[in-house]
Amino acid sequence: MPPVDIYTTQWCPYCHMAKALLKRKGVAYNEIDAASGDVRQAMIKRANGRMTVPQIFIGKTHVGGSDDLHELERAGKLDALLADEGTTA
C-alpha cells in the first residue's frame, strides 16, 4: 500500500470526514497539520495551488479533498488506488 498523506487543520469538518473514511477502510495515514504558514505553503505547492484542506495524497497521486476522496470510494476506484504502489499523478 502506498503511503497516504493528508494535510488537515484541527477545526475542519471535511478533514474529519476524510479521516473517518480512511479509518473505516483500515488505511494508515500520515496526518500533517497545515495550520502553520510554512507547512501550508508546502501543501499548496504540492497540491498544485489548491489552498483548502484537506489535501490528500496516495503515493504520488494527488487525490484532492474530502469530496474527491469520497467520490473515488463511491466510484469503486479508491481500493485500487490504495493497492497500487506505482501510482503516479
BELFEN-V933457 format. One record per run of one state. SS is the DSSP state (H for helix, E for strand, L for the rest). FROM is the first residue (numbers start at 0). LEN is the number of residues. If there is no record, write none. Layout:
ss:SS from:FROM len:LEN
ss:SS from:FROM len:LEN
This chain:
ss:L from:0 len:3
ss:E from:3 len:5
ss:L from:8 len:4
ss:H from:12 len:12
ss:L from:24 len:5
ss:E from:29 len:4
ss:L from:33 len:3
ss:H from:36 len:10
ss:L from:46 len:8
ss:E from:54 len:4
ss:L from:58 len:2
ss:E from:60 len:4
ss:L from:64 len:1
ss:H from:65 len:9
ss:L from:74 len:3
ss:H from:77 len:6
ss:L from:83 len:6
